[in-house]
Amino acid sequence: MTTPIVRRGSDDSSRSKETGTTKSLPLATRRFAAWAAEITLVVTSGLIPFGLGVYANSRSDLNRVPLNPMLVVAERAIARPLAVPVSYGIRYVAWPTNILWTVALFAPVTLSWWQLYLLAKTGSTIPKRRFRVRVVNEQGKPPGLGAAVVREGVGRWSVPISIAYLLWRYSFAFPNLELFTFLAVLMVLGESIGSQSRRGRRALHDHLAGTYAIDATRPLASSALGGDRQSQPNRSNQPEEWQEGNEELATAPTATETSPSPNLWRRIQQNPNLTLFGVALVSMTAVLATLIGTQVYIQTQQTQRTTKQIHSQQFLALVKQLSPNSGATNEERQGAILAMGSLDDPQAIQFLADLQVSETNPTLQDTIQQALASAGPKAIPELKNKNQFLVGELESAGSKASPEREVRQKRLQMNQQTINKILSVHSSKTNEGIDLSRVQLGQSGTTGNSLFNLVLDNVDLSGIKFKSANLNQGSFKGSRFRSVGEDGRWDTFDDVTADLSQAQLQQANLTDANLSRVLMNRTDLSRATLNRANLADARLFGANLSSAQLVGADMRGAVLENASLTGADLGDAKLNEANLYAARLGRVIAIGTQLSYANLTKTDWQGADLSGADLEHANLSNVNLSATRLTGAVLRSAQLENANLRNADLSLADLRGANVAGADFQGTILAPSKQDPADQFVQTPDTGSQSAVVQGVDFSQAKNLDAKQLAYICTQGGIHRRCP
């Protein structure tokens, strides 16, 4: 048999000249290069707008708006399977950030579908076309959209990443995202490259989709197009240049070969009896499962009805015994109250909550409180309703002292004591779902001075909703407002946190409390004690922390945008990488406070003491530091553009690498003065010599520098156009 001769046209010759370098590479190398280029395009399309959005969000001259709800939903959808913690509540970002992050969300998806469309219709994406790689089906034609989705979406990505996720999720590696990324990359590369190293083998995604990746620079012989095998020449007689690089398609079975078909529908047609048996077996199993499930459901419902009927009968008997005309003694009534508290019946809890409001006998009041406390968190909803009712009654009685007001005050105190006791006794991880929004558990001017003081020291309060609750002067020393979720690990998506947004916590004691990642937007914490409290990553947008004690508090990564900390004590507190955009910090004591990499844009520190504070790499653009004390502060590489430093004391401060363009230095003390012996406890940074304080700092664009300041800058190594 004569070997067919394949002639090439002028177009083929010119294409060969243009792609001489590409053709010299092996097919496997070109396939990997094309795949890497596709991934790079998709990733870059998301990273570029995301990075621009981060930059825009760091700008201080842009208006801030709530984060796009679509982005919030996407963030939580991604965070849950990856066990990444997310912050709830409203988040504010610069207005261009919303647009750019939305583009970052949709651009990779759009680009991926566009590449899939090109692959389905032409057999090549732009990178594949550049590297002369083409994807075809068994007939040598473009695969079509369905096969392209199976090839890329299922085979190339879903299968390997799902395997990597399962290995990561149920192993010691969870929740380490770096290890998951490593496993995912390893699985994807293994799926794509593993079978390409051997001639005539296909990757999993090609097997699933019934496709072949071939060399687009080689002519495709007619024998590769399927059809009647008898009419095809022997593939072994095809030109060597076609066989080399297209081994996969050369070894593909034709439609008439007797090898098992990969098509499920063909197998069903070839084995009708086996198919019928399988359908019958599945149907019988489904019917049997339905019957068993129905029987179990009916039995469960009947048991619940019987139990409910028994509890109703017991409840009615106890109500009759507690009626005023029953003639029962106090001991009998106490026994009936305790028995009612043990009933698992909402009617009993509601009756006891009503009885607590109307009962005047102190002994029976204590018994009712004990019964409600034994009922546990199930009694909270009814007690909350009664709490709000009693607060309304007390407010309607006016502020003038009267016997009626005193009676209502005592009823409210009994209600508050009962809630306090339930939270103390039943402190556990089952708090999630308890709603104490708008309850009155603290001191209030409208209800007068109360003898009740809320004490919840060393209690687990995670998961409780205290939104807009009055918790003034409460004691929460060492209490936990956050705990681990079902996975038993910290810093994952299912961490259980309390909601303290808009709550009143004036003069509350939260020493050593764990408030990490807790939502406290617009919460009133004025004059509260938060020494050594853990507030890392907490959300305190618009919170009032005026005159609060925060000595040694951990506030790393906390969000304090538009918060008020006027007069607060932040000594030795950790605020690294915290966001204090536009916060008010006048007269704050921040001696030795760590503020490195913090966002302090547009903050007001007038009259504050920042002696020895660490402000390295902090963003202090447009900040008001007038009349502040910054003796010995570390301001290395800080951004001080347009900062107001009028009358500030910067003696011994380390400004090396700082950007002071547009900063106002009117009356600023730069020259080191003799230190007051009373201030020797302030630790100043070791700069090697005093001349290094401003060495290399460019003051050319600084404002209002006087002759004395310029002389000091020039003699100490600073830069200014007027320096000799």
C-alpha positions in Angstrom: 0.0 0.0 0.0 1.3 3.4 -0.9 1.8 5.8 2.0 -0.5 8.9 1.5 1.4 12.1 0.9 0.2 15.1 2.8 0.9 18.4 0.9 1.2 21.7 2.8 0.0 25.0 1.4 1.7 28.3 1.6 -0.4 29.2 4.7 1.0 26.1 6.5 4.6 27.2 5.5 4.1 30.7 6.8 2.5 29.4 10.0 5.5 27.1 10.5 7.9 30.0 10.2 6.0 32.1 12.6 5.9 29.4 15.2 9.3 27.8 14.8 10.1 28.1 18.4 6.7 26.9 19.6 6.8 23.8 17.3 10.2 22.8 18.6 8.7 22.3 22.1 7.2 18.9 23.0 3.4 18.8 23.0 3.2 18.1 26.8 5.3 21.2 27.5 3.1 23.4 25.2 -0.1 22.0 26.9 1.3 22.9 30.3 2.4 26.4 29.1 -1.1 27.0 27.6 -2.8 25.9 30.8 -0.5 28.1 32.9 -1.2 31.1 30.7 -5.0 30.5 31.0 -4.8 30.4 34.8 -2.6 33.5 34.9 -5.2 35.4 32.8 -8.0 34.4 35.1 -6.1 35.1 38.4 -4.8 38.4 37.1 -8.2 39.6 36.1 -9.3 39.3 39.7 -6.1 40.3 41.5 -5.6 43.6 39.6 -9.0 45.2 40.5 -8.8 43.7 44.0 -5.4 45.3 44.6 -6.6 48.6 43.2 -9.6 48.4 45.6 -7.4 47.8 48.6 -5.3 50.9 47.6 -8.5 53.0 47.1 -9.7 51.9 50.5 -6.5 53.1 52.1 -7.0 56.6 50.7 -8.3 59.2 53.2 -9.8 61.6 50.6 -12.5 59.2 49.4 -16.0 59.0 50.8 -16.9 55.7 52.6 -20.0 53.7 51.9 -21.4 50.4 53.1 -19.8 47.3 51.5 -21.9 46.0 48.5 -24.3 43.3 49.9 -23.4 41.1 47.0 -19.8 41.1 48.1 -20.8 40.3 51.7 -22.8 37.3 50.5 -19.9 36.1 48.3 -17.4 36.6 51.1 -19.5 34.4 53.5 -20.2 31.8 50.9 -16.4 31.4 50.3 -15.5 31.7 54.0 -17.8 28.9 55.2 -16.1 25.9 53.4 -12.7 27.3 54.0 -13.3 27.9 57.7 -12.3 31.5 57.4 -13.8 33.8 60.1 -15.9 36.7 58.8 -17.1 39.8 60.5 -20.8 40.6 60.7 -22.5 44.0 60.7 -22.1 46.9 58.3 -18.6 47.4 56.8 -17.6 50.7 55.3 -15.2 51.0 52.4 -14.2 53.7 49.9 -16.7 54.1 47.1 -14.3 53.0 44.3 -13.5 49.9 46.3 -17.1 48.6 46.0 -16.9 49.0 42.2 -13.4 47.5 41.9 -14.1 44.5 44.2 -17.3 43.8 42.3 -15.2 43.7 39.1 -12.7 41.4 40.9 -15.6 39.1 41.6 -17.1 38.9 38.2 -14.1 39.3 35.9 -12.6 35.9 36.5 -16.0 34.2 36.1 -16.6 36.1 32.8 -13.1 35.3 31.5 -13.5 31.6 32.4 -16.8 31.3 30.5 -15.3 33.1 27.5 -12.4 30.7 27.4 -14.8 27.8 27.7 -16.9 29.1 24.8 -13.8 29.4 22.6 -12.7 25.9 23.6 -16.1 24.5 22.8 -16.5 26.2 19.4 -12.9 26.3 18.1 -11.1 23.7 20.2 -8.6 26.4 21.4 -8.4 29.2 23.8 -6.1 32.2 23.0 -3.2 30.7 25.0 -3.8 27.3 23.4 -3.8 28.9 19.9 -0.6 30.7 20.7 1.1 27.4 21.7 -0.5 25.4 18.8 -2.6 23.1 21.0 -6.0 22.0 20.0 -8.7 20.0 21.8 -11.0 17.8 19.7 -13.5 15.0 20.2 -13.3 11.4 18.7 -14.4 12.8 15.3 -11.6 15.4 15.3 -14.1 18.3 15.7 -14.3 21.0 18.5 -15.7 19.3 21.6 -18.8 21.5 22.1 -20.0 23.4 25.2 -21.1 20.4 27.2 -17.9 18.5 26.8 -15.9 21.6 27.5 -17.7 22.2 30.8 -17.1 18.5 31.8 -13.5 18.7 30.7 -12.6 21.9 32.5 -15.2 22.3 35.2 -15.5 18.7 36.4 -12.4 16.9 35.4 -9.7 19.5 35.6 -11.0 21.4 38.6 -13.9 19.9 40.6 -12.5 16.4 41.0 -8.9 17.2 42.1 -9.9 20.2 44.3 -12.7 18.1 46.0 -10.1 15.4 46.8 -7.7 18.0 48.1 -10.5 19.5 50.2 -11.6 16.2 51.8 -7.9 15.4 52.6 -7.5 18.8 54.2 -10.8 19.1 56.0 -10.6 15.8 57.8 -6.9 15.8 58.6 -4.5 17.6 60.9 -4.0 20.2 58.2 -7.4 21.8 58.9 -7.8 24.9 59.1 -4.4 25.8 57.7 -5.2 27.4 54.3 -1.6 27.3 53.1 -1.7 23.5 53.3 -5.0 23.4 51.5 -3.6 25.6 48.7 -0.6 23.3 48.5 -2.8 20.2 48.3 -5.1 21.7 45.7 -2.2 22.8 43.5 -0.6 19.4 43.8 -3.8 17.6 42.9 -4.5 19.8 39.9 -1.0 19.5 38.6 -1.0 15.8 39.2 -4.2 15.3 37.3 -3.0 17.4 34.4 0.6 16.2 34.1 0.6 12.7 35.5 -0.8 10.9 32.5 0.9 13.1 29.9 4.3 11.8 30.7 3.4 8.5 28.9 2.7 8.3 25.2 -0.8 7.5 24.3 -2.2 8.3 27.7 -4.9 10.9 28.5 -5.5 13.0 31.5 -8.6 12.4 33.6 -10.4 15.5 32.3 -10.0 14.2 28.7 -11.2 10.8 29.6 -14.4 12.2 31.3 -15.2 14.5 28.4 -14.1 12.2 25.6 -11.6 14.7 24.2 -8.1 14.7 23.0 -5.4 17.4 23.2 -3.5 17.3 19.9 -0.7 19.2 18.1 -2.4 21.8 16.0 0.7 22.1 13.8 0.3 18.6 12.5 -2.2 17.7 9.8 -5.2 15.6 11.0 -5.5 12.4 8.9 -8.9 11.1 7.8 -8.4 8.0 9.9 -8.8 10.1 13.0 -12.3 11.2 12.1 -14.1 8.0 13.0 -16.6 6.5 10.6 -16.5 3.1 9.0 -13.3 1.2 9.9 -13.3 -0.7 6.7 -13.1 2.4 4.7 -10.1 3.7 6.7 -6.5 3.0 5.9 -4.3 1.4 8.6 -3.3 4.0 11.1 0.1 2.5 11.3 0.6 3.6 7.7 -0.1 7.3 8.5 2.7 9.8 8.0 5.2 9.9 10.9 4.7 13.7 11.3 1.0 13.2 12.0 1.6 10.3 14.4 4.2 12.1 16.4 2.4 14.4 18.8 -1.0 13.0 18.2 -0.6 9.5 19.8 -3.7 10.0 21.9 -6.1 10.4 19.0 -4.2 7.8 16.9 -4.9 5.2 19.6 -8.6 6.2 20.1 -11.1 3.4 19.4 -13.5 3.9 16.5 -17.2 3.6 16.6 -17.2 0.1 15.3 -14.5 -1.3 17.6 -15.6 -3.8 20.2 -14.0 -2.1 23.1 -16.4 -1.1 25.9 -18.1 2.2 25.1 -17.6 5.0 27.6 -21.1 6.2 26.9 -23.6 5.3 29.6 -26.5 5.4 27.2 -24.9 2.9 24.9 -24.3 0.5 27.7 -27.9 0.7 28.7 -29.0 -0.1 25.1 -26.6 -3.0 25.0 -27.8 -4.5 28.3 -31.6 -4.0 28.5 -32.2 -6.9 31.0 -29.6 -5.7 33.4 -30.9 -2.1 33.2 -34.5 -3.3 33.9 -33.2 -5.3 36.9 -31.4 -2.2 38.2 -34.4 0.1 37.8 -36.6 -2.5 39.6 -34.2 -2.8 42.5 -33.9 0.9 42.9 -37.7 1.3 42.8 -38.2 -1.4 45.4 -35.6 0.1 47.7 -37.2 3.6 47.4 -40.7 2.2 48.2 -39.4 0.3 51.2 -37.5 3.3 52.5 -40.6 5.5 52.1 -42.8 3.0 54.0 -40.3 2.7 56.9 -39.8 6.5 57.0 -43.5 7.1 57.1 -44.0 4.6 59.9 -41.2 6.2 62.0 -42.7 9.6 61.4 -46.2 8.5 62.5 -44.8 6.8 65.6 -42.8 9.9 66.6 -45.8 12.2 66.1 -48.0 9.9 68.2 -45.4 9.8 71.0 -45.1 13.6 71.0 -48.9 14.0 71.2 -49.1 11.6 74.1 -46.3 13.4 76.0 -47.9 16.7 75.3 -51.3 15.5 76.6 -49.7 14.2 79.8 -47.9 17.5 80.4 -51.1 19.4 79.7 -53.0 17.3 82.3 -50.2 17.8 84.8 -50.1 21.5 84.1 -53.9 21.9 84.6 -53.7 20.1 87.9 -50.9 22.3 89.1 -52.7 25.5 88.0 -55.7 24.4 90.0 -53.5 23.8 93.0 -52.0 27.3 92.7 -55.3 29.1 92.3 -56.2 31.5 95.2 -59.3 29.5 96.1 -57.5 26.1 96.2 -56.9 26.3 100.0 -53.4 25.0 99.5 -50.7 25.8 102.1 -47.5 27.7 101.2 -45.5 24.5 101.3 -48.0 22.8 98.9 -47.9 25.9 96.6 -44.1 25.8 96.7 -44.1 22.2 95.7 -46.5 22.9 92.9 -44.4 25.7 91.6 -41.2 23.6 91.6 -43.1 20.8 89.8 -44.3 23.2 87.2 -40.8 24.3 86.6 -39.7 20.7 85.8 -42.4 20.4 83.1 -41.1 20.6 79.6 -44.1 22.7 78.6 -44.1 26.3 77.2 -47.4 26.9 79.0 -45.8 26.2 82.4 -43.0 28.7 81.7 -45.4 31.4 80.6 -47.6 30.8 83.7 -44.6 31.0 86.0 -43.4 34.2 84.3 -46.9 35.8 84.8 -47.0 34.5 88.4 -43.7 36.1 89.2 -45.1 39.5 88.2 -48.3 39.2 90.3 -47.0 37.3 93.3 -46.4 39.4 96.5 -45.3 36.6 98.9 -41.5 36.9 99.1 -41.1 33.2 99.9 -43.1 32.2 96.8 -41.3 34.8 94.7 -38.0 33.0 95.6 -39.5 29.7 94.7 -40.8 31.0 91.4 -37.3 32.3 90.6 -35.8 28.9 91.4 -38.4 27.1 89.2 -37.7 29.4 86.3 -33.9 29.1 86.7 -34.3 25.3 86.6 -36.1 25.6 83.3 -33.0 27.2 81.9 -32.6 29.1 78.7 -36.1 28.0 77.6 -37.5 30.6 80.0 -35.5 33.4 78.5 -38.1 34.5 75.8 -40.9 34.8 78.4 -38.6 36.6 80.9 -37.5 39.0 78.2 -41.1 39.9 77.3 -41.9 40.5 81.0 -38.7 42.5 81.4 -39.7 44.9 78.7 -43.3 45.1 80.0 -42.1 45.9 83.6 -39.7 48.6 82.3 -42.5 50.2 80.4 -44.7 50.1 83.6 -41.9 51.6 85.7 -41.3 54.4 83.2 -45.1 55.2 83.1 -45.1 55.5 86.9 -42.9 58.6 86.7 -39.7 59.4 88.5 -41.4 60.5 91.7 -41.0 58.1 94.6 -44.3 56.3 95.5 -45.4 52.9 96.9 -46.6 51.8 93.4 -43.3 52.7 91.9 -41.5 50.8 94.6 -43.6 47.7 94.0 -42.9 47.8 90.2 -39.2 48.3 90.9 -39.1 45.2 93.0 -40.9 43.1 90.3 -38.3 44.3 87.8 -35.5 43.4 90.1 -36.9 39.9 90.6 -37.1 39.5 86.8 -33.5 40.7 86.4 -32.2 38.4 89.1 -33.9 35.4 87.4 -32.3 36.2 84.0 -28.9 36.7 85.8 -29.2 33.4 87.5 -30.1 31.5 84.3 -27.1 33.0 82.5 -24.8 32.1 85.4 -26.0 28.6 86.1 -26.5 27.5 82.5 -23.4 29.0 81.1 -22.4 26.7 78.2 -21.8 26.5 74.5 -25.6 26.1 74.0 -26.2 29.9 74.2 -26.5 30.4 70.5 -30.0 31.5 69.8 -30.6 33.3 73.1 -32.0 36.7 72.3 -31.8 39.4 75.0 -32.0 42.3 72.7 -33.3 45.5 74.4 -33.6 43.9 77.8 -33.0 46.1 80.9 -30.3 44.4 83.1 -28.3 47.5 84.1 -28.7 50.8 85.8 -30.8 53.4 84.1 -31.8 57.0 84.7 -35.4 56.3 83.6 -35.9 53.5 86.0 -34.1 55.0 88.9 -31.4 53.6 91.1 -31.8 49.8 91.4 -30.6 47.5 94.1 -29.8 44.9 91.4 -26.3 44.7 90.0 -25.6 42.4 87.0 -22.8 40.0 87.9 -21.7 37.6 85.2 -18.0 37.0 86.0 -16.2 34.1 84.3 -19.3 33.1 82.4 -19.6 31.9 78.8 -21.8 34.4 77.1 -20.8 33.5 73.5 -23.7 33.4 71.0 -26.1 35.6 73.1 -27.7 38.5 71.3 -27.4 41.6 73.6 -28.2 44.1 70.8 -29.4 47.4 72.3 -29.5 45.9 75.8 -28.9 47.9 78.9 -26.0 46.3 80.7 -24.7 49.5 82.5 -22.4 48.9 85.5 -22.5 45.1 84.9 -19.6 43.0 85.9 -18.2 40.6 83.2 -14.7 40.0 84.6 -13.0 37.1 82.7 -16.2 36.3 80.8 -16.1 34.9 77.3 -18.2 36.5 74.6 -16.7 34.2 71.9 -16.1 30.5 71.8 -15.2 27.8 69.3 -17.8 26.2 67.1 -18.6 22.6 66.3 -15.2 22.0 64.8 -13.5 22.8 68.1 -11.0 25.2 66.5 -10.5 28.9 67.0 -10.6 31.4 64.1 -12.9 29.4 61.8 -16.2 30.3 60.2 -18.4 28.6 62.9 -16.9 30.5 65.9 -19.7 31.5 68.2 -19.7 35.2 69.0 -22.1 37.4 71.0 -23.7 40.5 69.5 -23.2 43.6 71.6 -24.0 46.2 68.9 -25.6 49.3 70.3 -25.6 47.9 73.8 -25.2 50.2 76.8 -22.2 49.1 78.9 -21.4 52.4 80.7 -19.0 51.8 83.6 -19.1 48.0 83.0 -16.2 45.9 84.2 -14.8 43.8 81.4 -11.4 43.2 82.8 -9.7 40.1 81.1 -12.9 39.5 79.1 -12.6 37.8 75.7 -14.3 40.0 73.2 -12.3 38.9 70.1 -14.2 39.3 66.8 -17.3 40.4 68.8 -19.7 42.8 67.1 -19.9 46.1 69.1 -20.8 48.7 66.5 -22.1 51.9 68.2 -21.8 50.3 71.6 -21.6 52.7 74.6 -18.5 51.7 76.6 -17.9 55.0 78.2 -15.9 54.8 81.5 -15.9 51.0 81.1 -12.9 49.0 82.4 -11.4 46.9 79.7 -7.9 46.3 81.1 -6.2 43.3 79.5 -9.3 42.5 77.6 -9.0 40.6 74.3 -10.5 42.9 71.6 -8.5 41.5 68.7 -10.4 41.9 65.4 -13.5 43.2 67.2 -15.8 45.5 65.3 -16.3 48.8 67.2 -17.5 51.0 64.4 -18.8 54.3 65.9 -18.4 52.9 69.5 -18.1 55.2 72.5 -15.0 54.4 74.5 -14.6 57.8 76.1 -12.7 57.7 79.4 -12.5 53.9 79.2 -9.6 52.0 80.8 -7.9 49.9 78.1 -4.5 49.4 79.8 -2.8 46.3 78.2 -5.8 45.5 76.1 -5.2 43.5 72.9 -6.9 45.4 70.0 -4.8 44.1 67.1 -6.8 44.3 63.9 -9.8 45.9 65.6 -12.1 48.2 63.6 -12.6 51.5 65.4 -13.7 53.7 62.5 -15.4 56.9 63.7 -15.1 55.6 67.3 -14.7 58.0 70.3 -11.9 57.3 72.7 -11.6 60.8 74.2 -9.8 60.7 77.5 -9.3 56.9 77.4 -6.2 55.2 78.8 -4.5 53.1 76.2 -1.2 52.6 78.0 0.7 49.5 76.7 -2.3 48.5 74.6 -1.8 46.6 71.3 -3.4 48.3 68.3 -1.2 46.9 65.6 -2.9 46.9 62.2 -6.1 48.4 63.8 -8.3 50.6 61.8 -9.0 53.9 63.6 -10.1 55.9 60.6 -11.6 59.3 61.7 -11.6 58.2 65.4 -11.6 60.8 68.1 -8.7 60.4 70.6 -8.3 63.7 72.2 -6.4 63.7 75.6 -5.8 60.0 75.3 -3.0 58.4 77.4 -1.2 56.1 75.0 2.2 55.7 76.7 4.0 52.8 75.1 1.1 51.9 73.0 1.8 49.7 69.9 0.2 51.3 66.8 2.5 49.9 64.1 0.8 49.5 60.7 -2.4 51.0 62.1 -4.7 53.1 59.9 -4.9 56.4 61.8 -6.1 58.5 58.8 -8.1 61.6 59.9 -7.8 60.8 63.6 -7.8 63.6 66.2 -5.2 63.2 68.9 -5.2 66.8 70.2 -3.6 67.0 73.7 -2.8 63.2 73.8 0.2 61.6 75.3 2.0 59.2 72.9 5.3 59.1 74.7 7.2 56.0 73.7 4.4 54.8 71.4 5.3 52.6 68.4 3.9 54.2 65.2 6.2 52.5 62.7 4.6 52.3 59.3 1.4 53.8 60.6 -0.8 55.8 58.3 -1.1 59.2 59.9 -2.2 61.2 56.9 -4.4 64.2 57.7 -4.2 63.5 61.4 -4.5 66.1 64.1 -1.5 65.8 66.5 -1.5 69.3 67.7 -0.3 69.8 71.3 0.5 66.1 71.6 3.4 64.6 73.4 5.4 62.3 71.2 8.6 62.1 73.2 10.6 59.0 72.3 7.8 57.8 69.9 8.8 55.6 67.0 7.6 57.1 63.7 9.9 55.2 61.3 8.4 55.0 57.8 5.2 56.5 59.1 2.9 58.4 56.6 2.5 61.9 58.0 1.2 63.7 54.9 -0.7 66.9 55.8 -0.5 66.0 59.5 -1.1 68.8 62.0 1.9 68.8 64.3 1.5 72.3 65.7 3.0 72.6 69.2 3.6 68.9 69.4 6.6 67.6 71.3 8.7 65.4 69.0 11.9 65.5 71.0 13.8 62.2 70.7 11.2 60.8 68.4 12.5 58.6 65.6 11.3 60.0 62.2 13.7 58.1 59.9 11.9 57.1 56.7 8.8 59.1 57.5 6.9 61.0 54.9 6.2 64.5 56.2 5.0 66.2 53.0 2.5 68.9 53.8 2.8 68.4 57.5 2.4 71.6 59.7 5.4 72.0 62.1 4.4 75.4 63.5 5.7 75.4 67.1 6.7 71.8 67.0 9.5 70.8 69.3 12.2 68.9 67.4 15.4 69.6 69.3 15.9 67.1 72.2 15.6 68.9 75.5 16.8 67.7 78.9 14.5 65.1 80.2 12.6 65.7 83.4 13.7 63.2 86.1 10.1 62.5 86.8 9.7 61.1 83.3 12.6 58.7 83.4 10.3 55.7 83.3 9.4 56.5 79.6 11.4 54.1 77.4 12.8 55.9 74.4 14.1 54.1 71.3 17.8 53.5 70.9 18.6 55.5 67.8 22.4 55.2 68.2 22.7 58.9 68.5 20.4 61.9 68.7 21.4 63.0 65.2 19.7 60.0 63.8 16.3 61.2 64.8 15.6 63.0 61.5 18.5 61.7 59.5 17.5 61.3 55.8 14.0 62.7 56.4 12.9 65.1 53.6 11.3 68.2 55.0 11.3 70.1 51.7 7.5 70.1 51.5 6.8 70.5 55.3 5.0 73.7 56.3 5.8 76.5 58.8 9.3 75.4 59.7 11.0 78.2 61.7 14.7 79.0 61.7 15.5 77.0 64.8 13.8 73.9 63.4 15.6 74.3 60.1 18.9 74.6 61.8 18.2 71.5 63.8 17.1 69.5 60.7 20.1 70.6 58.7 22.7 69.8 61.4 21.1 66.5 62.3 21.1 65.0 58.7 17.7 66.1 57.6 16.9 67.2 54.0 15.6 70.6 53.1 16.2 72.9 50.1 17.5 75.6 52.4 20.1 73.4 54.0 23.7 74.3 52.9 
